[in-house]
Amino acid sequence: YDAFVIEPNMLELNRFRMRSAKLKKKLRVGILSDLQTDNMGAREEAAFKRLLDEKPDLILLAGDYIQDNPSGNIESRNEQIAKLNAM
């Protein structure tokens, strides 16, 4: 239940402030990870929008985008990858 009902609707946003003498000015970094979806849609689009609303200088996509059955339909996988790339 948790993996299929609760977590997919639980978008988490965390903000951290870090300092480094190596940086001369502020750098806003946004990281998006663990979409793990089998259908790129409104929920995933909302996650990207929320990330972009933070106005990051750099965006890192940390992985686990598409949840796919390795023996599944290659056309479906390619369709989901195309939707991800369009976001």
PyRosetta script that sets phi, psi and omega in degrees:
from pyrosetta import init, pose_from_sequence

init()
pose = pose_from_sequence("YDAFVIEPNMLELNRFRMRSAKLKKKLRVGILSDLQTDNMGAREEAAFKRLLDEKPDLILLAGDYIQDNPSGNIESRNEQIAKLNAM")
pose.set_psi(1, -46.8)
pose.set_omega(1, -179.1)
pose.set_phi(2, -57.9)
pose.set_psi(2, -47.8)
pose.set_omega(2, -175.8)
pose.set_phi(3, -69.7)
pose.set_psi(3, -26.9)
pose.set_omega(3, -174.8)
pose.set_phi(4, -106.3)
pose.set_psi(4, -21.1)
pose.set_omega(4, -176.4)
pose.set_phi(5, -115.9)
pose.set_psi(5, -48.3)
pose.set_omega(5, -174.1)
pose.set_phi(6, -80.5)
pose.set_psi(6, -60.6)
pose.set_omega(6, -174.2)
pose.set_phi(7, -59.2)
pose.set_psi(7, -39.7)
pose.set_omega(7, -179.4)
pose.set_phi(8, -60.8)
pose.set_psi(8, -21.0)
pose.set_omega(8, -179.5)
pose.set_phi(9, -106.4)
pose.set_psi(9, 16.2)
pose.set_omega(9, -175.1)
pose.set_phi(10, -113.0)
pose.set_psi(10, 82.9)
pose.set_omega(10, 177.6)
pose.set_phi(11, -80.2)
pose.set_psi(11, 126.6)
pose.set_omega(11, -177.2)
pose.set_phi(12, -114.8)
pose.set_psi(12, 130.1)
pose.set_omega(12, 177.4)
pose.set_phi(13, -119.4)
pose.set_psi(13, 123.4)
pose.set_omega(13, 177.2)
pose.set_phi(14, -121.4)
pose.set_psi(14, 139.8)
pose.set_omega(14, 176.2)
pose.set_phi(15, -119.1)
pose.set_psi(15, 133.1)
pose.set_omega(15, 178.2)
pose.set_phi(16, -130.3)
pose.set_psi(16, 144.3)
pose.set_omega(16, 175.9)
pose.set_phi(17, -112.8)
pose.set_psi(17, 124.9)
pose.set_omega(17, 179.2)
pose.set_phi(18, -127.4)
pose.set_psi(18, 148.0)
pose.set_omega(18, 179.2)
pose.set_phi(19, -119.1)
pose.set_psi(19, 145.6)
pose.set_omega(19, 177.2)
pose.set_phi(20, -149.1)
pose.set_psi(20, 132.3)
pose.set_omega(20, 176.9)
pose.set_phi(21, -68.2)
pose.set_psi(21, -14.6)
pose.set_omega(21, -179.2)
pose.set_phi(22, -78.2)
pose.set_psi(22, -16.4)
pose.set_omega(22, 179.4)
pose.set_phi(23, -102.7)
pose.set_psi(23, 131.4)
pose.set_omega(23, -179.6)
pose.set_phi(24, -87.7)
pose.set_psi(24, -20.9)
pose.set_omega(24, 178.5)
pose.set_phi(25, -141.7)
pose.set_psi(25, 168.4)
pose.set_omega(25, -179.7)
pose.set_phi(26, -62.9)
pose.set_psi(26, 143.9)
pose.set_omega(26, 175.9)
pose.set_phi(27, -133.5)
pose.set_psi(27, 118.0)
pose.set_omega(27, 179.0)
pose.set_phi(28, -95.5)
pose.set_psi(28, 121.2)
pose.set_omega(28, -178.5)
pose.set_phi(29, -115.1)
pose.set_psi(29, 128.1)
pose.set_omega(29, 175.2)
pose.set_phi(30, -109.6)
pose.set_psi(30, 135.9)
pose.set_omega(30, 179.7)
pose.set_phi(31, -124.7)
pose.set_psi(31, 128.9)
pose.set_omega(31, 176.3)
pose.set_phi(32, -121.7)
pose.set_psi(32, 129.9)
pose.set_omega(32, -179.5)
pose.set_phi(33, -149.2)
pose.set_psi(33, 165.5)
pose.set_omega(33, 170.4)
pose.set_phi(34, 59.9)
pose.set_psi(34, 42.6)
pose.set_omega(34, 171.9)
pose.set_phi(35, -64.1)
pose.set_psi(35, -42.0)
pose.set_omega(35, 177.6)
pose.set_phi(36, 40.5)
pose.set_psi(36, 54.0)
pose.set_omega(36, -177.7)
pose.set_phi(37, -106.7)
pose.set_psi(37, 153.6)
pose.set_omega(37, 173.0)
pose.set_phi(38, -106.0)
pose.set_psi(38, 3.4)
pose.set_omega(38, 177.6)
pose.set_phi(39, -153.7)
pose.set_psi(39, 100.3)
pose.set_omega(39, 178.5)
pose.set_phi(40, -65.0)
pose.set_psi(40, 119.9)
pose.set_omega(40, -176.5)
pose.set_phi(41, -151.6)
pose.set_psi(41, -149.0)
pose.set_omega(41, -174.0)
pose.set_phi(42, -61.2)
pose.set_psi(42, -39.9)
pose.set_omega(42, -179.1)
pose.set_phi(43, -63.2)
pose.set_psi(43, -43.8)
pose.set_omega(43, -179.8)
pose.set_phi(44, -70.0)
pose.set_psi(44, -38.7)
pose.set_omega(44, 176.8)
pose.set_phi(45, -61.9)
pose.set_psi(45, -39.0)
pose.set_omega(45, 177.8)
pose.set_phi(46, -64.1)
pose.set_psi(46, -36.9)
pose.set_omega(46, 178.1)
pose.set_phi(47, -64.4)
pose.set_psi(47, -43.8)
pose.set_omega(47, 177.8)
pose.set_phi(48, -65.1)
pose.set_psi(48, -40.5)
pose.set_omega(48, 179.1)
pose.set_phi(49, -62.4)
pose.set_psi(49, -43.5)
pose.set_omega(49, 180.0)
pose.set_phi(50, -62.7)
pose.set_psi(50, -39.1)
pose.set_omega(50, 176.2)
pose.set_phi(51, -62.5)
pose.set_psi(51, -48.0)
pose.set_omega(51, -178.8)
pose.set_phi(52, -66.3)
pose.set_psi(52, -31.2)
pose.set_omega(52, 177.3)
pose.set_phi(53, -62.3)
pose.set_psi(53, -23.2)
pose.set_omega(53, 177.9)
pose.set_phi(54, -76.7)
pose.set_psi(54, -8.2)
pose.set_omega(54, 178.2)
pose.set_phi(55, 53.6)
pose.set_psi(55, 55.3)
pose.set_omega(55, -180.0)
pose.set_phi(56, -72.7)
pose.set_psi(56, 150.7)
pose.set_omega(56, 173.6)
pose.set_phi(57, -80.0)
pose.set_psi(57, -26.1)
pose.set_omega(57, -177.3)
pose.set_phi(58, -141.8)
pose.set_psi(58, 134.2)
pose.set_omega(58, 177.2)
pose.set_phi(59, -116.3)
pose.set_psi(59, 128.9)
pose.set_omega(59, 175.9)
pose.set_phi(60, -113.1)
pose.set_psi(60, 128.0)
pose.set_omega(60, 176.0)
pose.set_phi(61, -103.6)
pose.set_psi(61, 107.9)
pose.set_omega(61, -166.8)
pose.set_phi(62, -86.9)
pose.set_psi(62, -1.2)
pose.set_omega(62, 173.2)
pose.set_phi(63, 113.5)
pose.set_psi(63, -177.9)
pose.set_omega(63, -177.3)
pose.set_phi(64, 55.9)
pose.set_psi(64, 57.9)
pose.set_omega(64, -177.6)
pose.set_phi(65, -84.9)
pose.set_psi(65, -53.8)
pose.set_omega(65, -172.6)
pose.set_phi(66, -112.8)
pose.set_psi(66, 129.2)
pose.set_omega(66, 174.9)
pose.set_phi(67, -91.2)
pose.set_psi(67, 113.1)
pose.set_omega(67, -171.5)
pose.set_phi(68, -136.0)
pose.set_psi(68, 143.2)
pose.set_omega(68, 173.4)
pose.set_phi(69, -82.3)
pose.set_psi(69, 117.7)
pose.set_omega(69, -176.8)
pose.set_phi(70, -54.5)
pose.set_psi(70, -28.1)
pose.set_omega(70, 178.8)
pose.set_phi(71, -94.6)
pose.set_psi(71, 10.4)
pose.set_omega(71, -176.6)
pose.set_phi(72, -77.4)
pose.set_psi(72, -172.3)
pose.set_omega(72, -176.5)
pose.set_phi(73, -73.6)
pose.set_psi(73, 117.1)
pose.set_omega(73, -178.4)
pose.set_phi(74, -64.6)
pose.set_psi(74, -33.1)
pose.set_omega(74, 178.8)
pose.set_phi(75, -65.3)
pose.set_psi(75, -40.3)
pose.set_omega(75, 178.2)
pose.set_phi(76, -63.7)
pose.set_psi(76, -44.4)
pose.set_omega(76, 178.7)
pose.set_phi(77, -60.6)
pose.set_psi(77, -45.5)
pose.set_omega(77, -179.8)
pose.set_phi(78, -64.4)
pose.set_psi(78, -35.0)
pose.set_omega(78, 177.0)
pose.set_phi(79, -64.1)
pose.set_psi(79, -43.7)
pose.set_omega(79, 179.2)
pose.set_phi(80, -66.0)
pose.set_psi(80, -38.7)
pose.set_omega(80, 177.4)
pose.set_phi(81, -63.9)
pose.set_psi(81, -41.7)
pose.set_omega(81, 177.8)
pose.set_phi(82, -62.7)
pose.set_psi(82, -40.8)
pose.set_omega(82, 177.5)
pose.set_phi(83, -64.4)
pose.set_psi(83, -40.8)
pose.set_omega(83, 178.1)
pose.set_phi(84, -61.9)
pose.set_psi(84, -45.2)
pose.set_omega(84, 180.0)
pose.set_phi(85, -64.1)
pose.set_psi(85, -29.7)
pose.set_omega(85, -179.8)
pose.set_phi(86, -74.6)
pose.set_psi(86, -19.9)
pose.set_omega(86, -179.3)
pose.set_phi(87, -77.2)
pose.dump_pdb("model.pdb")
